[in-house]
Amino acid sequence: MAGIYLHIPFCRQACYYCDFHFSTNLKTRQALLQAMQREAGLLQHYLPAGEPIETVYFGGGTPSLLDAGELGALLEQLQRLFPIAEGAEISLEANPDDLTAHKLDQLRQLGINRLSIGIQTFQEDVLKGLNRAHTAKEALQCVPLARAAGFNNLSIDLMYALPGQDEAAWQQDLAQALALKPEHISAYGLTIEPQTAFGKWTERGQMHPPGEEVGEQHYRMLVAALGRGGYQHYEVSNFCLPGYHSRHNTAYWQQKPYLGLGPGAHSYNLKSRHYTIRNNGLYIKKLEAGQLPHEREELSRQDHINEYLMTGLRTSWGVDLDYLNQQWQHPLLREHSAYIAEMLQQGQARISNNHLILTEEGRLLADEITARLFLV
Ligand code: SF4
């Protein structure tokens, strides 16, 4: 199986914490979408031959600010060029303020069958403090509106350890999210990135973001609340009702090939990775000249092993020790016997069916554990 990711690099306004690639200048929108179609044509044979496309994911940026005609044109181009499988998961990231009843009907008609909605929080003052474009009312209304339009596979994004979000506010967010019963919930602790407004204010001492202990406490509340709500914690930041894991993201974590289109996207074809430039103007210019705006990186054995460890240890199925041995001749248990024995003894990990799997306690330390197990 393989997937296609489309990066739509436009947003209405810049959230103060965001370091994804996007522009609030929408003037180049038409030219950029045409360039994406051109890029798809040039990369028609990038993925391993014969791989059906099981997932298509519109991410960004804010793909929901595109109109139905623009999204439909991109989908038609993909259908012309690639073997999209019957029943493919076709996801679109959406912001609540874009999701009117009419827009939701159009998205359904286009064949989009999963929405990932960027709610972040239901608290009006916290939303304002992040410079999100939507209101708390829109955050509450969008899920029932999507249900009414026929969507039966919804994910919502939440954020925690935010400025102005105390434990009571986070508990309310969790209760509200559970009351909406989405099939999937992604939740991310705030990280302060240097190039963002929050990063600059923090550096100048004008902002004091919540400390690590707040993040850890909010994470524990998240895991407990969603566990009680019947959600499976299948990746550090991702929870789902049974059967509703994100097929697209799971394929990334399981090292399946994917093609990324649009500025800021990347691609993986089992051997190498392509990074597409994070600049809308240059991206358009290059593609108008018939050139691919990519940097290519050949992946070494060490890269493959470390990426597999980094992604696999964050998931509930862990890393397959046989796969590491057979595919990469890397006997992880033997190489790190003392450290793994210590993790098992401290309840940070378990071994099941020859997979090394982190426990909830271990997942709190996932980055540190992964760094210790990396091949250097
Ligand atoms: S809407 Fe999403 S991509 Fe755009 S600025 Fe906000 S967080 Fe970033």
Boltz pocket constraint, residues with backbone or C-beta under 6 A from the ligand:
constraints:
  - pocket:
      binder: B
      contacts: [[A, 10], [A, 11], [A, 12], [A, 13], [A, 14], [A, 15], [A, 18], [A, 19], [A, 20], [A, 21], [A, 22], [A, 60], [A, 61], [A, 62], [A, 95], [A, 118]]
      max_distance: 6.0
